[in-house]
Amino acid sequence: MRAFLSGTNWLLILSLILGSAALSVLGDSIGSKYGKKRISLFGLRPKHTSKLITAMTGALIALGILTVMSTISQDVRTALFGMKMLRQQMYDLQFQLNRSEEDTSQMRVSLAEASASLDLTSFELNSMRNEQILLEQEKHELEASLRIMRDESEQLKHDLKALRSEAIALSANVLLGQKAFEPGLTREEITQGLNTLKQQVRLNVLAKISDQAFTRLRDIPIEFDSEIEAKLIDELVSSDERQYVRALSGENYTVGENLRIMIRLQNGPSILTYHNGEAVYRKFFMNDDDRTSEEILHVFLRDLRNKAINDGILPDPATNNIGTLDGEAFFNAVEELGRINAPVIINAIASGDIYTEGPVVIDIIFEE
């Protein structure tokens, strides 16, 4: 009650009452004055003229009240002139509210469906994870089984290779001897050189099969194709350049057979590839702790072999080797390299003229 009394605009109310009273008194005075003078307006009788003036006075009072209230109060202006618009806005807001409630309900339903779908997806994901774990376990088991099978396969291959190597008395394409023929030799000199090569071949054959063959070595026949040999002699006689002749085993010969070794002869131009004292190959090594001296020398000799083959040196068809390094010389080189604690250049120096057929005979020299 106190808030109502304190919030009321008593000055405005009092002003309206007093203004209305003053206008009423004024209208009554004017009406009485015109009535006494019996003045007629608009052709009306004086009595009706007095009533008209009173009515106009009341209308002016109402108009004044409305004018004053509209001027002073925003709420009165809104109630008089904006009620329909307010009502329409209320309808629109109510419609939007209802629509928002419907959308909210629909979103709740969608959210519930999404939550259910999420739960299902989470369940499927957990199932897939469990399946993945099982598959990983199966994969590890299969990998372990595969490693075991590979090891067994490698062992079987190794055993089979060992059995075959024990059974084979002489493999195919083994270099059993070679000889160079200078141009201008007579037929007799060439025939004598080929006989020397045949003796070399026989000794090498007997040396290679002596551990596998249980027959009398001297009874093993070693044969050369006579027609090919005759053609070879004619070619060497007519050649105007140095030629090499290589003797290779024709095929694999196994233990237990009646051994009969066929020799295949091969010839070609013998070209001077490296001169005596020439550096056949040079390579720089850091000589650090990552590799031992022996490993470094093995790498160097491997690269030397590839270099020589690229330069035209013929390798052994069976082993792909281009020569041999004496074991004592190799280990002496290992010891010498081990004493060098700095980057080093390793040189392979030809210890004689080296031709196409080889072998490559070298001396190893180190440069810090």
C-alpha positions in Angstrom: 0.0 0.0 0.0 2.8 2.4 0.9 4.6 1.6 -2.4 1.3 2.3 -4.3 0.8 5.6 -2.6 4.5 6.6 -3.1 4.5 5.6 -6.7 1.3 7.5 -7.7 1.6 10.8 -9.6 -0.6 12.9 -7.3 0.4 16.1 -9.0 -0.9 14.9 -12.3 -4.1 13.6 -10.8 -4.7 16.9 -8.9 -3.9 18.9 -12.0 -6.5 16.9 -14.0 -9.2 17.3 -11.3 -8.6 21.0 -11.0 -8.4 21.5 -14.8 -11.6 19.5 -15.3 -13.4 21.4 -12.6 -12.3 24.7 -14.0 -13.4 23.7 -17.5 -16.8 22.6 -16.1 -17.3 25.8 -14.3 -16.3 27.7 -17.4 -18.6 25.7 -19.6 -21.5 26.1 -17.2 -20.9 29.8 -17.0 -20.8 30.2 -20.8 -23.9 28.0 -21.2 -25.8 30.0 -18.6 -24.7 33.3 -20.1 -25.8 32.3 -23.5 -29.0 30.8 -22.1 -29.9 34.0 -20.3 -29.2 36.1 -23.3 -31.3 33.6 -25.3 -28.7 33.4 -28.0 -29.2 30.7 -30.6 -26.4 28.9 -32.4 -26.8 27.1 -35.6 -30.5 27.9 -35.6 -31.1 26.0 -32.4 -33.3 27.1 -29.6 -31.6 28.9 -26.7 -32.3 25.9 -24.4 -30.6 23.5 -26.8 -27.8 26.0 -27.4 -27.0 25.9 -23.7 -26.9 22.1 -23.7 -24.7 22.1 -26.8 -22.2 24.5 -25.1 -22.2 22.2 -22.0 -21.5 19.1 -24.2 -18.7 20.8 -26.0 -17.2 21.8 -22.7 -17.3 18.2 -21.6 -15.7 17.1 -24.8 -13.0 19.7 -24.3 -12.4 18.4 -20.8 -12.0 14.8 -22.1 -9.8 16.0 -25.0 -7.7 17.9 -22.6 -7.3 15.0 -20.2 -6.3 12.7 -23.1 -3.9 15.3 -24.4 -2.2 15.8 -21.1 -2.1 12.1 -20.3 -0.7 11.3 -23.8 1.9 14.0 -23.5 3.1 13.0 -20.0 2.8 9.1 -20.1 4.3 6.7 -22.6 2.0 4.0 -21.3 -1.1 6.0 -22.1 0.1 6.7 -25.6 0.8 3.1 -26.1 -2.7 2.1 -24.7 -4.5 4.6 -26.9 -2.6 4.3 -30.2 -0.6 1.0 -30.1 -2.8 -1.6 -28.5 -3.6 -3.4 -31.7 0.0 -3.5 -32.6 0.9 -4.8 -29.1 -1.7 -7.4 -29.4 -0.4 -8.5 -32.8 3.2 -8.6 -31.4 1.9 -10.7 -28.5 0.3 -13.1 -30.9 3.5 -13.3 -33.0 5.6 -13.9 -29.9 3.2 -16.5 -28.6 3.4 -18.2 -32.0 7.2 -18.1 -32.0 7.2 -19.4 -28.4 5.0 -22.3 -29.4 7.2 -23.0 -32.4 10.3 -22.8 -30.3 8.8 -25.3 -27.9 8.0 -27.6 -30.7 11.5 -27.3 -32.1 12.9 -27.9 -28.6 10.7 -31.0 -28.3 11.9 -32.2 -31.7 15.5 -31.4 -30.8 15.1 -33.4 -27.5 13.8 -36.3 -29.5 16.7 -36.0 -32.0 19.1 -35.7 -29.1 17.6 -38.9 -27.5 18.0 -40.7 -30.8 21.5 -39.4 -31.3 22.4 -40.5 -27.7 21.0 -43.9 -28.4 23.0 -44.0 -31.7 26.1 -42.8 -29.9 25.7 -45.6 -27.3 25.3 -48.1 -30.1 28.3 -46.7 -31.9 30.3 -46.8 -28.7 29.3 -50.4 -28.2 30.3 -51.3 -31.8 33.6 -49.4 -31.3 34.3 -51.4 -28.2 33.4 -54.5 -30.1 35.8 -53.5 -33.0 38.5 -52.8 -30.5 38.1 -56.2 -28.9 38.1 -57.8 -32.4 41.3 -55.7 -33.2 43.0 -57.0 -30.1 42.1 -60.6 -31.0 43.3 -60.0 -34.6 46.5 -58.5 -33.3 47.0 -61.6 -31.1 46.3 -63.8 -34.1 48.7 -61.7 -36.2 51.5 -62.1 -33.6 50.8 -65.8 -33.4 50.9 -66.1 -37.2 54.1 -64.1 -37.4 55.7 -66.3 -34.8 54.6 -69.4 -36.7 55.8 -67.8 -39.9 59.2 -67.1 -38.4 59.4 -70.7 -37.2 58.5 -71.9 -40.6 61.0 -69.6 -42.3 63.7 -70.9 -39.9 62.8 -74.4 -40.7 62.7 -73.6 -44.4 66.2 -72.0 -44.2 67.5 -75.0 -42.3 66.0 -77.4 -44.8 67.5 -75.3 -47.7 70.9 -75.4 -45.9 70.7 -79.1 -45.3 69.6 -79.7 -48.9 72.4 -77.5 -50.2 74.9 -79.4 -48.0 73.6 -82.7 -49.3 73.8 -81.5 -52.8 77.3 -80.0 -52.3 78.4 -83.3 -50.8 76.9 -85.2 -53.7 78.4 -83.0 -56.4 81.9 -83.8 -57.2 82.4 -80.9 -59.7 80.0 -78.0 -60.4 79.3 -76.5 -63.8 81.3 -73.5 -65.1 84.2 -73.9 -62.7 87.3 -72.2 -64.0 89.8 -75.1 -64.2 92.6 -73.2 -66.0 93.5 -70.5 -68.5 96.3 -69.4 -70.7 97.2 -66.5 -72.9 98.5 -66.8 -76.4 100.5 -64.0 -78.1 100.0 -63.3 -81.7 102.3 -64.8 -84.3 102.7 -68.3 -82.7 102.9 -71.3 -84.9 100.4 -74.2 -84.8 102.9 -76.4 -83.0 103.5 -73.7 -80.3 99.8 -73.2 -79.9 99.2 -77.0 -79.7 101.9 -77.3 -77.1 100.3 -74.4 -75.1 97.0 -76.1 -75.2 98.5 -79.3 -73.9 100.0 -77.4 -71.0 96.5 -76.0 -70.3 95.1 -79.5 -70.4 97.7 -80.7 -67.8 96.7 -77.7 -65.6 93.0 -78.7 -66.1 93.7 -82.3 -65.1 95.5 -81.3 -61.9 92.7 -78.9 -60.9 90.0 -81.4 -61.6 91.7 -84.1 -59.5 92.3 -81.5 -56.7 88.6 -80.5 -56.7 87.1 -84.0 -56.7 89.6 -85.9 -54.6 87.5 -85.4 -51.5 84.2 -86.6 -53.0 85.2 -89.3 -55.5 86.0 -92.8 -54.2 87.4 -94.0 -57.5 90.9 -94.2 -58.8 91.6 -90.6 -59.7 93.9 -91.5 -62.6 91.1 -93.4 -64.2 88.8 -90.4 -64.5 88.5 -89.4 -68.1 88.8 -85.7 -68.9 87.7 -84.9 -72.5 87.9 -81.9 -74.8 85.7 -81.5 -77.9 88.2 -82.1 -80.7 86.3 -80.1 -83.4 86.1 -77.1 -81.1 89.8 -77.4 -80.3 90.7 -77.6 -84.0 88.7 -74.5 -84.7 90.3 -72.7 -81.7 93.8 -73.6 -83.0 92.9 -72.2 -86.4 91.6 -69.0 -84.9 94.7 -68.5 -82.7 97.0 -69.1 -85.6 95.3 -66.4 -87.7 94.8 -63.9 -84.9 96.9 -60.8 -84.9 96.2 -59.9 -81.2 96.7 -61.5 -77.9 94.0 -64.1 -77.1 93.1 -65.9 -73.8 91.8 -69.4 -73.6 89.7 -70.6 -70.6 88.8 -74.1 -69.7 85.5 -74.5 -67.8 83.7 -77.6 -66.5 80.8 -78.4 -68.8 78.1 -79.4 -66.2 77.6 -80.7 -62.6 79.2 -84.1 -61.9 77.9 -86.1 -59.0 79.5 -88.7 -56.8 78.7 -92.2 -57.7 78.5 -91.8 -61.4 81.1 -93.1 -63.8 82.8 -89.7 -63.9 83.5 -88.5 -67.3 84.5 -84.8 -67.2 83.7 -82.7 -70.3 85.7 -79.5 -70.6 84.4 -76.4 -72.4 87.0 -74.1 -74.0 86.3 -70.3 -74.2 88.5 -67.7 -75.9 88.5 -64.0 -76.6 90.8 -60.9 -76.9 93.3 -60.5 -74.0 93.6 -56.7 -73.5 96.1 -55.1 -71.1 93.8 -53.5 -68.5 96.2 -52.5 -65.7 99.9 -51.9 -66.0 102.4 -53.1 -63.4 102.5 -50.6 -60.5 99.2 -48.9 -61.6 96.5 -48.1 -59.0 93.7 -50.5 -59.8 91.4 -48.9 -57.2 91.5 -46.3 -54.5 88.9 -45.5 -51.8 88.7 -43.1 -48.8 87.5 -44.4 -45.4 86.9 -42.5 -42.2 88.4 -45.5 -40.3 86.1 -44.8 -37.2 84.8 -47.1 -34.6 81.7 -48.0 -36.6 83.5 -50.8 -38.5 86.4 -53.0 -37.7 89.5 -53.0 -39.9 88.5 -56.4 -41.2 85.1 -55.1 -42.2 86.6 -52.1 -44.0 89.0 -54.3 -46.0 86.1 -56.7 -47.0 84.1 -53.7 -48.3 87.2 -52.4 -50.1 87.9 -55.8 -51.8 84.2 -56.1 -52.8 84.2 -52.6 -54.4 87.6 -53.5 -56.0 86.0 -56.6 -57.6 83.1 -54.6 -59.0 85.4 -51.9 -60.4 87.6 -54.5 -62.1 84.7 -56.3 -63.6 83.3 -53.0 -64.9 86.8 -52.3 -66.4 86.6 -55.6 -68.4 88.3 -58.2 -66.2 86.6 -61.6 -66.6 85.5 -63.1 -63.2 85.3 -66.8 -62.4 81.9 -67.8 -63.7 81.3 -70.1 -60.7 82.4 -67.7 -57.9 82.4 -64.3 -59.6 85.9 -63.8 -58.1 88.6 -62.0 -60.1 91.5 -63.3 -58.1 92.6 -64.3 -54.6 94.4 -62.4 -51.8 96.8 -64.5 -49.8 95.5 -65.0 -46.2 98.7 -63.8 -44.7 98.7 -60.7 -46.8 95.1 -60.0 -45.8 95.7 -60.3 -42.1 98.9 -58.2 -42.3 96.8 -55.5 -44.0 94.2 -55.8 -41.3 96.8 -55.3 -38.6 98.4 -52.4 -40.4 95.0 -50.7 -40.8 94.2 -51.3 -37.2 97.3 -49.3 -36.2 96.1 -46.2 -38.1 93.9 -44.0 -36.0 93.0 -41.5 -38.7 91.0 -41.3 -42.0 92.8 -43.4 -44.6 93.0 -43.9 -48.4 93.3 -47.6 -49.3 95.2 -48.3 -52.6 95.1 -51.5 -54.6 98.4 -51.5 -56.7 98.8 -54.0 -59.6 101.8 -56.2 -58.8 102.2 -57.0 -62.5 100.5 -56.5 -65.9 96.9 -57.5 -65.6 95.0 -58.6 -68.7 91.3 -59.3 -69.5 91.5 -62.9 -68.2 93.1 -61.9 -64.9 93.7 -62.8 -62.2 94.0 -59.4 -60.5 97.0 -59.6 -58.2 97.5 -56.5 -56.1 99.5 -55.0 -53.2 97.5 -53.1 -50.6 99.0 -49.7 -49.6 97.5 -47.3 -47.0 97.7 -43.5 -47.1 96.8 -41.6 -43.9 
